[in-house]
Amino acid sequence: MGTIKKALELLDYISTQRPEIGLGEYVRLTQRDKATVHRHLVELAECGFLEQNPETRRYRLGPAILRLYGVREANMPLRSVLRPFIEEMAQEVGELVHVSLLQGQQLSPVVHHDPRLHGTQVAFDESQLLPLHATASGLVMLCFGGDDLRARVLDAPLESFTAQTVVDPDSLREKLAECRANGSVWVEKGFDDEVSSLAGPIFGLGGAVIGAVSIAVPSSRAVGDKRAAMVEALRKWVPRLSELMGGSLPADYQQREVSHG
């Protein structure tokens, strides 16, 4: 792993649940030596990617993140473009909907919306990276992504997040075969003990998969008419979101019928 990658990976540990991280905690989280971690933190702070809270001495995201986000949205708007459509989709299905993009061998959430029509909702943290093998969105990326990505993920040790996380590579390959046949993938309690999700791909230019859209529900509600409504919503919105992102559905995908597997 290169020095730049090691340094930038420190940013991924920051989330809304953990907005500030001290040097000692970073050493524990990364399992790296203290001197190296400190050097990377200082360099990231000097470049504006991190800043140190003067009171706690912990590190938090710095002003360079805001500047780069503004440049990205001004030139390649994504979150601002997607948000009204994701809100509309979530209102239609009555459940939380989120869109994520690939970041290395994980998914980075971009936008989500929960219409909060029920007493019980899914807790979703937009700052939390999602594993490819344990989430519906992740399996969609493995299904429609390249052979190299599948090999890198399935040939590596896989983490169990719940008792129902599938970590056997052969079982995951069977799940991916179902995804290719159905055009979507259903995961029950793979990443969260209380949540089930249905996800489909978002295609960009040339029919290449660029992201995934997922409907997440409390598992107790993911039955009967609710699952059927999720399937119908995904069938409607996969082509719409792909078109919105300047893409089109590959010919072989258009022949599929999105189902719940």
C-alpha positions in Angstrom: 0.0 0.0 0.0 1.5 3.4 -1.0 2.1 6.2 1.4 -0.5 8.5 -0.2 -3.1 5.8 0.0 -2.3 5.1 3.7 -2.6 8.7 4.5 -5.9 9.3 2.6 -7.4 6.2 4.1 -7.4 8.0 7.5 -10.2 10.2 6.2 -12.5 7.2 5.8 -12.6 6.6 9.5 -14.4 9.9 10.1 -18.2 9.7 10.1 -21.2 11.4 11.5 -21.0 9.0 14.4 -17.3 9.6 14.9 -16.7 13.2 13.6 -13.4 13.6 15.5 -10.6 11.1 16.1 -7.5 11.4 18.2 -4.0 10.1 17.5 -4.3 7.2 19.9 -7.7 6.1 18.5 -6.3 6.3 15.0 -3.4 4.1 16.0 -5.9 1.6 17.4 -8.2 1.7 14.4 -5.5 1.4 11.8 -3.2 -1.0 13.7 -0.2 1.1 12.4 2.7 2.5 14.4 2.2 5.8 16.2 4.9 7.7 14.4 3.7 6.9 10.9 0.1 7.7 11.8 1.1 11.0 13.4 3.1 12.0 10.3 0.2 11.3 8.0 -2.2 13.3 10.2 0.1 16.2 10.2 0.5 16.1 6.4 -3.2 15.9 5.9 -3.8 18.8 8.2 -1.1 20.9 6.4 -3.0 20.3 3.1 -6.3 21.2 4.7 -7.9 17.7 4.5 -8.0 17.6 8.3 -7.9 20.1 11.1 -7.2 19.7 14.8 -9.8 20.8 17.3 -7.9 23.2 19.5 -9.7 22.0 22.6 -9.7 18.2 22.2 -6.7 17.9 19.9 -8.7 15.4 17.9 -8.7 15.5 14.1 -11.8 16.4 12.0 -12.4 17.1 8.3 -10.8 20.3 7.1 -11.7 23.1 4.8 -10.1 21.5 1.7 -12.9 18.9 1.7 -15.5 21.6 1.4 -13.6 23.3 -1.4 -13.2 20.1 -3.4 -16.8 19.2 -2.9 -17.9 22.5 -4.2 -15.7 22.1 -7.3 -17.0 18.6 -7.9 -20.7 19.6 -7.6 -20.1 22.7 -9.8 -18.5 20.7 -12.6 -20.0 17.3 -12.2 -23.2 17.7 -10.1 -24.4 14.5 -8.6 -25.9 14.9 -5.2 -27.9 18.0 -6.2 -29.1 16.3 -9.4 -30.1 13.0 -7.7 -31.7 14.3 -4.5 -35.2 15.3 -5.9 -35.5 12.1 -7.8 -34.5 10.0 -4.8 -36.9 11.8 -2.7 -39.7 11.1 -5.2 -38.8 7.4 -5.4 -38.7 7.2 -1.6 -42.1 8.8 -1.3 -43.5 6.4 -3.9 -42.3 3.2 -2.2 -42.7 4.6 1.3 -39.2 3.5 2.4 -35.7 4.7 2.7 -33.8 4.9 -0.7 -30.1 5.5 -1.2 -27.6 5.8 -4.0 -24.0 4.8 -3.7 -20.9 4.9 -5.9 -17.9 2.6 -5.9 -14.8 3.7 -3.9 -12.1 1.2 -4.1 -13.5 -2.1 -2.8 -16.3 -0.4 -0.9 -19.4 1.8 -1.7 -19.6 5.4 -0.8 -23.2 6.7 -0.2 -24.0 9.8 -2.2 -27.6 10.6 -1.3 -30.5 9.1 0.7 -34.0 10.0 1.7 -36.5 8.5 4.1 -40.1 9.7 3.9 -40.6 8.6 7.6 -44.1 7.2 7.0 -43.7 4.5 9.6 -43.0 4.3 13.3 -39.9 2.1 12.6 -37.3 3.4 10.2 -33.9 2.2 9.0 -31.0 4.1 10.6 -28.7 5.2 7.7 -25.4 7.0 8.0 -24.4 8.6 4.7 -20.8 8.9 5.8 -20.4 5.1 6.4 -18.7 3.1 3.7 -20.6 -0.1 2.7 -19.0 -3.5 2.1 -19.5 -5.0 -1.3 -20.2 -8.6 -0.2 -22.7 -7.9 2.6 -25.1 -5.3 1.1 -27.5 -5.4 -1.8 -25.9 -2.3 -3.3 -22.5 -3.9 -3.0 -23.6 -7.2 -4.6 -25.1 -5.2 -7.5 -21.7 -3.6 -8.1 -20.0 -7.0 -8.0 -22.6 -8.4 -10.4 -22.4 -5.8 -13.1 -18.8 -4.6 -12.4 -15.7 -6.1 -13.9 -14.1 -9.5 -13.4 -11.1 -7.9 -11.7 -13.3 -6.3 -9.0 -15.1 -9.6 -8.3 -11.8 -11.4 -8.0 -10.3 -8.9 -5.7 -13.3 -9.0 -3.3 -14.2 -12.7 -3.4 -10.5 -13.9 -3.2 -9.9 -11.8 0.0 -11.0 -12.7 3.6 -14.6 -11.5 4.0 -15.9 -9.9 7.3 -19.1 -11.1 8.9 -21.2 -8.2 10.1 -24.2 -10.3 11.3 -25.0 -14.0 11.7 -26.5 -13.9 8.2 -23.6 -12.3 6.4 -22.6 -14.5 3.5 -18.9 -14.9 3.4 -18.5 -18.1 1.4 -17.2 -17.1 -2.1 -19.1 -19.9 -3.9 -22.4 -18.9 -2.2 -21.7 -15.3 -3.2 -21.1 -16.3 -6.8 -24.5 -18.1 -6.8 -26.0 -14.9 -5.5 -24.4 -12.9 -8.3 -25.7 -15.4 -10.8 -29.2 -14.7 -9.5 -28.5 -11.0 -9.7 -27.5 -11.3 -13.4 -30.7 -13.2 -14.1 -33.0 -10.9 -12.2 -31.4 -7.6 -12.7 -31.4 -6.9 -9.0 -30.4 -8.5 -5.7 -32.1 -9.0 -2.4 -30.2 -9.2 0.9 -31.7 -10.0 4.3 -29.8 -8.9 7.4 -26.5 -9.1 5.7 -25.1 -5.9 7.1 -27.6 -5.0 9.8 -29.5 -7.5 11.9 -32.7 -5.5 11.4 -32.6 -4.4 7.8 -33.3 -6.0 4.4 -32.6 -4.3 1.1 -33.3 -4.6 -2.6 -30.9 -3.0 -5.0 -30.4 -2.4 -8.7 -27.6 -0.9 -10.9 -27.3 2.6 -12.3 -25.6 2.6 -15.7 -23.5 5.4 -17.2 -22.1 6.1 -20.6 -21.7 2.9 -22.7 -23.8 0.9 -20.3 -21.1 0.6 -17.7 -22.3 0.3 -14.1 -21.5 3.5 -12.1 -23.5 3.0 -9.0 -26.4 1.3 -7.2 -29.8 2.3 -6.0 -31.2 0.5 -3.0 -34.4 0.4 -1.0 -33.9 -0.5 2.6 -36.6 -1.6 5.0 -36.8 -3.1 8.5 -36.8 -6.8 7.9 -40.1 -7.2 9.8 -41.8 -5.1 7.1 -40.2 -6.7 4.1 -43.0 -9.1 3.2 -45.8 -9.6 0.8 -47.1 -6.4 -0.8 -44.2 -4.4 0.5 -41.6 -6.5 -1.3 -43.8 -6.4 -4.5 -43.9 -2.6 -4.3 -40.1 -2.5 -3.9 -39.7 -4.6 -7.0 -42.0 -2.4 -9.0 -40.2 0.8 -7.8 -36.9 -0.6 -8.8 -38.1 -1.7 -12.2 -39.3 1.9 -12.8 -36.4 3.8 -11.4 -33.3 1.9 -12.6 -33.8 3.2 -16.2 -34.8 6.6 -15.1 -31.8 7.1 -12.8 -29.5 5.7 -15.5 -30.9 8.2 -18.0 -30.5 11.0 -15.5 -26.8 10.2 -15.2 -26.4 10.3 -18.9 -26.3 6.5 -19.3 -28.4 3.8 -20.9 -29.3 0.2 -20.0 -27.2 -2.4 -21.7 -29.1 -4.5 -24.2 -28.9 -7.7 -22.1 -30.2 -5.8 -19.0 -33.2 -4.6 -20.8 -34.2 -8.2 -21.4 -34.3 -9.0 -17.7 -37.3 -8.7 -15.4 -36.3 -7.1 -12.1 -37.5 -9.3 -9.3 -36.9 -10.0 -5.7 -34.9 -13.2 -6.4 
